[in-house]
Amino acid sequence: MTNEPHTTDSPDQENLVVDALGTGVVKDYDRLINEFGIEPISNIFDKLDKNKRHYFMDRGIMFGHTGLQTVVDAINKQKPFAVMTGIKPSGKYHIGSMTTALEVIYFQQMGGDVSFAIADIESYVASGLSFEKATEISVDNVADLFALGLDTDPDKTFIYRQSEDQIVQKYGHIFSSHVTMNTLKGIYGDKIRVGYYNAALIQVADILRPQIINGSLPTVTPIGADQAPHGRLTRDIARKQVFQEKFGFTLPSFTYHLMLQGIDGSGKMSKSMPMSVFTLDEDFKSIKKKINNALTGGRDTAQEQKEKGAEPDKCRVYDLFKFVFDAEDKQLLDRRERCLSGELLCGYCKKDLKDAIEEYQKEHLEKKKQVFELALKVVNSNN
């Protein structure tokens, strides 16, 4: 079991390594790993065959985990396990959200059953979004997820809205009776409204819901590094004696992935900064403009780049290939080597990316069109 530190102080907001209920910007990955007891993903490689690993693992995109060994054992032994995820409906599904989706789909393909929460309570608290509007947005989001490959079989994917699910509401309140305000402030900082803390506790109930319903079993929740506080709070609650006696929870597992940075060079993709991100159904002319203006790791002149090579690790175009558009490792490695040698200039790399996005988008939108009515039915029926 990971020895995870427990914070009981109430730090100033600016001293938090990540504000999971606010900006979501990770200030220091090394500190985050130490503070939240995150283990390197590589320590499960000897237990999981390479042909069963997602390319995110080998590329360091999925960089860490807590307690993943129980899920790896279930995969290897073909035993039942659960995958828990969710989305806060706030707008169109964008490229930065795909990392979590692709991980969830991977674990489902490895044999896990997915529980999917539409976090409309969180969107109400954080964004003031009505439940009706959240439902409308979530239909479009779920259609995107089905198009990406989330299994449409209701026996493999259970989708529900927080505002309509009595289980997560009930246990969110029960869990709140076993957590002090100092603990919540220590993890999340001081919040003006209690609703933020309430939303976090309902997320705990979301993550533990598969075990509340089906009994103790391995559970994995893929999250961005900015969501690490939710992972710690959930494991802290699950290990409490009162809940171990009642449910015998298997401590839930979490995988942590790097965050895609803003295309324009900003720290995080954000809908409030349109040039930093694009959606999966955005007009392609708009996407092209954003890629043309993307931050690269190129030199000041083409001649200098041919002589010195470029710096792919500073390049947001390369990031998009690494995360999504070069799924084959050999293809990505070739791109990297040609970039480092100066053979591949940024203009040609941008053209490759635009071509890849255009093809990907065309296929995605065709699939989305085919599953949209199903998404509408599922979102409005699983209450």
LUMKOL-273371 format. One record per residue (C-alpha): x, y, z. Coordinates in Angstrom, 3 decimals. Example, Ala and Ser with C-alpha at 12.3 -4.5 7.8 and 13.67 -1.06 7.14 Angstrom:
BEGIN
<u: 12.300; v: -4.500; w: 7.800> .
<u: 13.670; v: -1.060; w: 7.140> .
***
This chain:
BEGIN
<u: 0.000; v: 0.000; w: 0.000> .
<u: 1.291; v: 3.445; w: -0.877> .
<u: 2.147; v: 5.576; w: 2.121> .
<u: 0.275; v: 8.703; w: 1.138> .
<u: 0.818; v: 11.847; w: 3.216> .
<u: -2.157; v: 13.339; w: 5.026> .
<u: -2.485; v: 17.118; w: 5.216> .
<u: -4.465; v: 18.700; w: 8.015> .
<u: -3.309; v: 22.303; w: 7.711> .
<u: -5.192; v: 24.945; w: 5.748> .
<u: -2.644; v: 26.438; w: 3.344> .
<u: -3.066; v: 29.672; w: 1.470> .
<u: -4.433; v: 29.057; w: -2.020> .
<u: -1.209; v: 30.150; w: -3.709> .
<u: 0.757; v: 27.534; w: -1.757> .
<u: -1.214; v: 24.599; w: -3.162> .
<u: 0.692; v: 22.506; w: -5.688> .
<u: -2.571; v: 22.295; w: -7.658> .
<u: -5.990; v: 23.901; w: -7.193> .
<u: -8.183; v: 20.957; w: -8.193> .
<u: -11.409; v: 22.893; w: -7.595> .
<u: -10.210; v: 26.029; w: -9.387> .
<u: -7.619; v: 26.656; w: -12.080> .
<u: -6.403; v: 23.069; w: -12.310> .
<u: -2.892; v: 24.240; w: -13.204> .
<u: -0.095; v: 22.008; w: -11.872> .
<u: 2.674; v: 24.275; w: -10.572> .
<u: 5.315; v: 21.618; w: -9.866> .
<u: 5.074; v: 17.990; w: -11.071> .
<u: 7.892; v: 16.751; w: -8.820> .
<u: 6.232; v: 18.246; w: -5.746> .
<u: 2.875; v: 16.845; w: -6.853> .
<u: 4.346; v: 13.336; w: -7.106> .
<u: 5.922; v: 13.576; w: -3.663> .
<u: 2.962; v: 15.240; w: -1.969> .
<u: 0.363; v: 12.792; w: -3.245> .
<u: 2.390; v: 9.568; w: -3.082> .
<u: 2.291; v: 8.930; w: -6.842> .
<u: 4.342; v: 5.959; w: -8.024> .
<u: 6.013; v: 5.845; w: -11.462> .
<u: 3.940; v: 3.976; w: -14.048> .
<u: 7.079; v: 2.069; w: -15.057> .
<u: 6.972; v: 0.014; w: -11.860> .
<u: 4.099; v: -2.079; w: -13.268> .
<u: 5.815; v: -2.752; w: -16.613> .
<u: 7.236; v: -6.084; w: -15.445> .
<u: 3.689; v: -7.165; w: -14.518> .
<u: 1.965; v: -6.025; w: -17.731> .
<u: 3.068; v: -7.288; w: -21.142> .
<u: 4.081; v: -4.551; w: -23.561> .
<u: 1.364; v: -5.623; w: -25.998> .
<u: -1.175; v: -4.901; w: -23.247> .
<u: 0.206; v: -1.459; w: -22.396> .
<u: -1.250; v: 1.728; w: -23.799> .
<u: 1.251; v: 3.819; w: -25.733> .
<u: 0.643; v: 6.581; w: -23.192> .
<u: 2.514; v: 4.449; w: -20.648> .
<u: 5.649; v: 3.966; w: -22.731> .
<u: 5.725; v: 7.621; w: -23.793> .
<u: 5.463; v: 8.907; w: -20.221> .
<u: 2.124; v: 10.613; w: -20.887> .
<u: 0.510; v: 8.324; w: -18.322> .
<u: 3.372; v: 8.946; w: -15.925> .
<u: 2.173; v: 7.667; w: -12.565> .
<u: -0.348; v: 5.715; w: -10.543> .
<u: -1.552; v: 4.849; w: -7.082> .
<u: -2.528; v: 1.252; w: -6.399> .
<u: -2.734; v: 0.126; w: -10.042> .
<u: -1.322; v: -3.301; w: -9.204> .
<u: -4.788; v: -4.594; w: -8.202> .
<u: -6.151; v: -3.679; w: -11.645> .
<u: -3.121; v: -5.119; w: -13.453> .
<u: -3.650; v: -8.380; w: -11.559> .
<u: -7.312; v: -8.385; w: -12.635> .
<u: -6.309; v: -7.792; w: -16.261> .
<u: -3.758; v: -10.615; w: -16.200> .
<u: -6.143; v: -13.042; w: -14.504> .
<u: -9.153; v: -11.883; w: -16.564> .
<u: -11.011; v: -11.039; w: -13.375> .
<u: -13.725; v: -8.346; w: -13.066> .
<u: -12.698; v: -4.758; w: -12.445> .
<u: -14.344; v: -1.374; w: -12.819> .
<u: -13.321; v: 1.777; w: -14.651> .
<u: -14.771; v: 4.955; w: -13.217> .
<u: -14.738; v: 8.268; w: -15.062> .
<u: -16.830; v: 11.337; w: -15.656> .
<u: -17.051; v: 14.662; w: -17.360> .
<u: -18.065; v: 18.107; w: -16.195> .
<u: -20.376; v: 19.311; w: -18.980> .
<u: -19.313; v: 22.850; w: -19.756> .
<u: -19.015; v: 22.986; w: -23.528> .
<u: -17.886; v: 21.136; w: -26.626> .
<u: -15.523; v: 18.205; w: -26.154> .
<u: -12.007; v: 19.408; w: -26.977> .
<u: -8.675; v: 17.843; w: -27.841> .
<u: -7.296; v: 18.346; w: -24.320> .
<u: -10.011; v: 16.087; w: -22.874> .
<u: -9.164; v: 13.171; w: -25.143> .
<u: -6.295; v: 11.882; w: -22.990> .
<u: -8.656; v: 10.702; w: -20.256> .
<u: -11.131; v: 9.302; w: -22.786> .
<u: -8.484; v: 7.234; w: -24.568> .
<u: -7.279; v: 5.809; w: -21.239> .
<u: -10.822; v: 4.886; w: -20.184> .
<u: -11.425; v: 3.154; w: -23.514> .
<u: -8.115; v: 1.297; w: -23.131> .
<u: -9.030; v: -0.042; w: -19.687> .
<u: -12.476; v: -1.009; w: -20.968> .
<u: -10.862; v: -2.964; w: -23.796> .
<u: -8.682; v: -4.679; w: -21.174> .
<u: -11.889; v: -6.016; w: -19.587> .
<u: -13.191; v: -3.301; w: -17.282> .
<u: -16.807; v: -2.198; w: -16.982> .
<u: -17.195; v: 1.576; w: -17.145> .
<u: -19.235; v: 3.772; w: -14.825> .
<u: -19.539; v: 7.239; w: -16.327> .
<u: -20.707; v: 10.222; w: -14.266> .
<u: -22.085; v: 13.348; w: -15.863> .
<u: -20.873; v: 15.802; w: -13.231> .
<u: -23.732; v: 18.264; w: -13.495> .
<u: -23.603; v: 19.073; w: -9.773> .
<u: -19.979; v: 20.128; w: -10.178> .
<u: -20.795; v: 22.193; w: -13.278> .
<u: -23.601; v: 23.908; w: -11.353> .
<u: -21.267; v: 24.739; w: -8.455> .
<u: -18.237; v: 25.727; w: -10.526> .
<u: -19.905; v: 27.375; w: -13.518> .
<u: -23.481; v: 28.124; w: -12.480> .
<u: -24.714; v: 25.875; w: -15.294> .
<u: -28.337; v: 24.768; w: -15.004> .
<u: -29.002; v: 21.033; w: -14.916> .
<u: -31.043; v: 21.348; w: -18.110> .
<u: -28.181; v: 23.013; w: -19.969> .
<u: -25.696; v: 20.507; w: -18.561> .
<u: -27.829; v: 17.652; w: -19.894> .
<u: -27.941; v: 19.222; w: -23.340> .
<u: -24.160; v: 19.637; w: -23.411> .
<u: -23.516; v: 16.155; w: -22.050> .
<u: -25.472; v: 14.525; w: -24.906> .
<u: -23.003; v: 16.035; w: -27.347> .
<u: -20.060; v: 15.030; w: -25.121> .
<u: -21.254; v: 11.424; w: -24.822> .
<u: -21.724; v: 11.223; w: -28.587> .
<u: -18.062; v: 12.240; w: -28.945> .
<u: -17.017; v: 9.538; w: -26.484> .
<u: -19.011; v: 6.848; w: -28.280> .
<u: -17.401; v: 7.975; w: -31.542> .
<u: -13.955; v: 7.711; w: -29.934> .
<u: -14.646; v: 4.093; w: -29.033> .
<u: -16.441; v: 3.952; w: -25.674> .
<u: -18.530; v: 0.766; w: -25.733> .
<u: -22.210; v: 1.488; w: -26.387> .
<u: -23.309; v: -1.771; w: -24.719> .
<u: -25.177; v: -0.744; w: -21.515> .
<u: -23.733; v: -3.815; w: -19.781> .
<u: -20.238; v: -2.397; w: -20.385> .
<u: -20.909; v: 1.333; w: -19.972> .
<u: -23.272; v: 2.747; w: -17.373> .
<u: -23.902; v: 6.487; w: -17.726> .
<u: -25.700; v: 8.576; w: -15.120> .
<u: -26.233; v: 12.179; w: -14.048> .
<u: -25.082; v: 13.140; w: -10.553> .
<u: -28.179; v: 15.261; w: -9.990> .
<u: -30.433; v: 12.255; w: -10.629> .
<u: -28.442; v: 9.510; w: -8.913> .
<u: -29.562; v: 8.899; w: -5.329> .
<u: -26.584; v: 6.664; w: -4.552> .
<u: -23.870; v: 9.272; w: -5.104> .
<u: -25.943; v: 11.963; w: -3.412> .
<u: -26.618; v: 9.745; w: -0.400> .
<u: -23.023; v: 8.614; w: 0.047> .
<u: -21.612; v: 12.044; w: -0.700> .
<u: -23.443; v: 13.189; w: 2.432> .
<u: -22.461; v: 10.103; w: 4.427> .
<u: -18.798; v: 10.539; w: 3.521> .
<u: -18.963; v: 14.216; w: 4.484> .
<u: -19.754; v: 13.168; w: 8.069> .
<u: -16.338; v: 11.522; w: 8.320> .
<u: -14.205; v: 14.353; w: 6.929> .
<u: -13.234; v: 17.501; w: 8.782> .
<u: -13.232; v: 20.953; w: 7.245> .
<u: -9.528; v: 21.223; w: 8.060> .
<u: -8.850; v: 18.155; w: 5.924> .
<u: -10.803; v: 19.581; w: 2.998> .
<u: -9.067; v: 22.922; w: 3.285> .
<u: -5.720; v: 21.176; w: 3.544> .
<u: -6.323; v: 19.346; w: 0.272> .
<u: -8.231; v: 21.989; w: -1.695> .
<u: -7.463; v: 25.297; w: 0.008> .
<u: -10.021; v: 27.824; w: 1.239> .
<u: -13.161; v: 28.039; w: -0.886> .
<u: -15.786; v: 30.745; w: -0.645> .
<u: -18.704; v: 28.359; w: -1.103> .
<u: -19.264; v: 25.069; w: 0.696> .
<u: -20.652; v: 23.694; w: -2.571> .
<u: -17.124; v: 23.193; w: -3.881> .
<u: -16.332; v: 20.791; w: -1.049> .
<u: -19.702; v: 19.100; w: -1.465> .
<u: -18.975; v: 18.529; w: -5.167> .
<u: -15.627; v: 16.965; w: -4.250> .
<u: -17.326; v: 14.556; w: -1.826> .
<u: -19.883; v: 13.587; w: -4.457> .
<u: -16.945; v: 12.802; w: -6.747> .
<u: -15.672; v: 10.458; w: -4.036> .
<u: -19.067; v: 8.747; w: -4.101> .
<u: -18.824; v: 8.552; w: -7.912> .
<u: -15.466; v: 6.781; w: -7.703> .
<u: -16.614; v: 4.348; w: -5.021> .
<u: -20.050; v: 3.777; w: -6.581> .
<u: -19.065; v: 0.605; w: -8.503> .
<u: -18.017; v: -1.025; w: -5.209> .
<u: -21.049; v: 0.286; w: -3.303> .
<u: -23.231; v: -1.423; w: -5.925> .
<u: -21.214; v: -4.534; w: -6.818> .
<u: -19.068; v: -5.167; w: -3.759> .
<u: -15.316; v: -4.966; w: -3.326> .
<u: -13.437; v: -5.092; w: -6.618> .
<u: -10.474; v: -3.345; w: -8.238> .
<u: -11.384; v: 0.074; w: -9.607> .
<u: -9.321; v: 2.453; w: -11.703> .
<u: -9.964; v: 6.115; w: -12.457> .
<u: -7.720; v: 7.770; w: -15.061> .
<u: -7.209; v: 11.444; w: -14.218> .
<u: -5.095; v: 14.386; w: -15.216> .
<u: -2.361; v: 15.414; w: -12.828> .
<u: -4.526; v: 18.361; w: -11.788> .
<u: -7.058; v: 15.968; w: -10.233> .
<u: -4.617; v: 14.258; w: -7.851> .
<u: -6.303; v: 15.758; w: -4.735> .
<u: -9.525; v: 13.891; w: -5.568> .
<u: -7.572; v: 10.635; w: -5.688> .
<u: -6.065; v: 11.177; w: -2.272> .
<u: -9.361; v: 12.179; w: -0.645> .
<u: -11.107; v: 9.113; w: -2.103> .
<u: -8.468; v: 6.677; w: -0.864> .
<u: -8.434; v: 8.341; w: 2.563> .
<u: -12.196; v: 7.862; w: 2.879> .
<u: -12.190; v: 4.322; w: 1.456> .
<u: -9.624; v: 3.143; w: 4.014> .
<u: -11.593; v: 4.440; w: 7.030> .
<u: -12.552; v: 1.613; w: 9.365> .
<u: -16.276; v: 2.407; w: 9.292> .
<u: -16.387; v: 1.959; w: 5.507> .
<u: -14.022; v: -1.002; w: 5.472> .
<u: -16.364; v: -2.759; w: 7.889> .
<u: -19.437; v: -1.908; w: 5.804> .
<u: -18.088; v: -2.347; w: 2.269> .
<u: -14.590; v: -3.830; w: 2.496> .
<u: -13.516; v: -1.372; w: -0.197> .
<u: -10.542; v: -2.273; w: -2.344> .
<u: -8.643; v: 1.000; w: -2.307> .
<u: -9.410; v: 2.581; w: -5.691> .
<u: -6.562; v: 2.952; w: -8.174> .
<u: -5.702; v: 6.066; w: -10.132> .
<u: -3.548; v: 6.703; w: -13.163> .
<u: -2.172; v: 10.196; w: -13.714> .
<u: -1.401; v: 11.757; w: -17.061> .
<u: 0.339; v: 14.885; w: -18.250> .
<u: -1.835; v: 17.760; w: -19.392> .
<u: -1.785; v: 18.855; w: -23.014> .
<u: -0.486; v: 22.412; w: -23.069> .
<u: -2.155; v: 25.240; w: -24.983> .
<u: -1.427; v: 25.197; w: -28.710> .
<u: -0.600; v: 28.889; w: -28.572> .
<u: 2.058; v: 28.454; w: -25.902> .
<u: -0.218; v: 29.036; w: -22.905> .
<u: 0.097; v: 26.838; w: -19.848> .
<u: -3.120; v: 24.865; w: -20.180> .
<u: -5.731; v: 24.325; w: -22.851> .
<u: -8.719; v: 26.444; w: -21.875> .
<u: -11.998; v: 27.314; w: -23.529> .
<u: -11.502; v: 30.842; w: -22.232> .
<u: -8.468; v: 31.111; w: -24.525> .
<u: -9.791; v: 29.995; w: -27.931> .
<u: -6.379; v: 29.947; w: -29.653> .
<u: -5.092; v: 27.436; w: -27.087> .
<u: -7.440; v: 24.599; w: -27.992> .
<u: -9.751; v: 23.183; w: -30.646> .
<u: -12.863; v: 21.037; w: -30.430> .
<u: -13.470; v: 17.815; w: -32.303> .
<u: -16.190; v: 19.370; w: -34.445> .
<u: -14.692; v: 22.823; w: -34.932> .
<u: -14.642; v: 24.334; w: -38.413> .
<u: -11.450; v: 23.032; w: -40.009> .
<u: -10.439; v: 26.483; w: -41.274> .
<u: -10.359; v: 27.613; w: -37.650> .
<u: -8.248; v: 24.607; w: -36.645> .
<u: -5.784; v: 25.296; w: -39.473> .
<u: -5.374; v: 28.885; w: -38.306> .
<u: -4.584; v: 27.689; w: -34.782> .
<u: -2.026; v: 25.151; w: -35.988> .
<u: -0.406; v: 27.751; w: -38.225> .
<u: 0.029; v: 29.974; w: -35.158> .
<u: 1.068; v: 27.195; w: -32.796> .
<u: 4.164; v: 27.434; w: -30.635> .
<u: 6.981; v: 25.272; w: -32.023> .
<u: 10.488; v: 24.344; w: -31.002> .
<u: 11.914; v: 25.735; w: -34.210> .
<u: 14.885; v: 28.067; w: -34.630> .
<u: 14.766; v: 31.674; w: -35.791> .
<u: 15.592; v: 30.780; w: -39.399> .
<u: 15.309; v: 27.684; w: -41.569> .
<u: 19.070; v: 27.693; w: -42.109> .
<u: 19.773; v: 27.756; w: -38.372> .
<u: 17.309; v: 24.920; w: -37.854> .
<u: 19.002; v: 22.794; w: -40.532> .
<u: 22.328; v: 23.363; w: -38.806> .
<u: 21.297; v: 23.003; w: -35.137> .
<u: 18.081; v: 21.049; w: -35.338> .
<u: 14.829; v: 21.962; w: -33.588> .
<u: 13.607; v: 21.277; w: -30.033> .
<u: 10.570; v: 18.969; w: -30.128> .
<u: 10.137; v: 18.968; w: -26.342> .
<u: 9.243; v: 22.664; w: -26.514> .
<u: 6.860; v: 22.189; w: -29.447> .
<u: 3.068; v: 22.066; w: -29.124> .
<u: 2.762; v: 20.605; w: -32.623> .
<u: 4.952; v: 17.681; w: -31.584> .
<u: 2.848; v: 17.308; w: -28.410> .
<u: -0.277; v: 16.777; w: -30.501> .
<u: 1.482; v: 14.060; w: -32.504> .
<u: 2.763; v: 12.480; w: -29.291> .
<u: -0.619; v: 12.461; w: -27.534> .
<u: -2.997; v: 11.672; w: -30.395> .
<u: -1.913; v: 11.825; w: -34.014> .
<u: 1.136; v: 9.490; w: -34.128> .
<u: -0.184; v: 6.360; w: -32.443> .
<u: 2.670; v: 4.253; w: -33.835> .
<u: 5.882; v: 4.592; w: -31.814> .
<u: 8.095; v: 4.068; w: -34.863> .
<u: 6.350; v: 6.896; w: -36.702> .
<u: 6.710; v: 9.266; w: -33.740> .
<u: 10.382; v: 8.365; w: -33.223> .
<u: 11.120; v: 9.030; w: -36.878> .
<u: 9.451; v: 12.445; w: -36.624> .
<u: 11.440; v: 13.263; w: -33.511> .
<u: 14.782; v: 12.271; w: -35.039> .
<u: 14.154; v: 14.265; w: -38.216> .
<u: 13.170; v: 17.255; w: -36.075> .
<u: 16.293; v: 17.017; w: -33.911> .
<u: 18.546; v: 16.650; w: -36.953> .
<u: 17.070; v: 19.693; w: -38.696> .
<u: 15.791; v: 17.624; w: -41.614> .
<u: 12.128; v: 18.301; w: -40.781> .
<u: 11.230; v: 21.994; w: -40.782> .
<u: 8.293; v: 23.312; w: -38.756> .
<u: 6.190; v: 24.285; w: -41.771> .
<u: 6.233; v: 20.718; w: -43.104> .
<u: 5.479; v: 19.310; w: -39.643> .
<u: 2.505; v: 21.653; w: -39.297> .
<u: 1.244; v: 20.514; w: -42.701> .
<u: 1.517; v: 16.871; w: -41.587> .
<u: -0.469; v: 17.709; w: -38.458> .
<u: -3.203; v: 19.568; w: -40.335> .
<u: -3.558; v: 16.641; w: -42.739> .
<u: -3.748; v: 14.187; w: -39.840> .
<u: -6.334; v: 16.270; w: -37.983> .
<u: -8.471; v: 16.700; w: -41.097> .
<u: -8.570; v: 12.949; w: -41.717> .
<u: -9.167; v: 12.155; w: -38.041> .
<u: -11.920; v: 14.752; w: -37.752> .
<u: -13.719; v: 13.533; w: -40.861> .
<u: -13.857; v: 9.963; w: -39.547> .
<u: -14.820; v: 11.095; w: -36.058> .
<u: -17.718; v: 13.290; w: -37.175> .
<u: -19.119; v: 10.501; w: -39.335> .
<u: -19.060; v: 8.132; w: -36.349> .
<u: -20.535; v: 10.810; w: -34.082> .
<u: -23.428; v: 11.341; w: -36.454> .
<u: -24.231; v: 7.637; w: -36.294> .
<u: -24.304; v: 7.481; w: -32.473> .
<u: -25.843; v: 10.855; w: -31.604> .
<u: -29.406; v: 9.571; w: -31.167> .
<u: -28.138; v: 6.770; w: -28.950> .
<u: -26.271; v: 9.315; w: -26.797> .
<u: -29.473; v: 11.361; w: -26.481> .
<u: -31.398; v: 8.278; w: -25.358> .
<u: -28.742; v: 7.101; w: -22.895> .
<u: -28.219; v: 10.445; w: -21.185> .
<u: -31.927; v: 10.958; w: -20.696> .
<u: -32.761; v: 7.413; w: -19.581> .
<u: -30.044; v: 6.431; w: -17.099> .
<u: -31.224; v: 8.410; w: -14.067> .
***
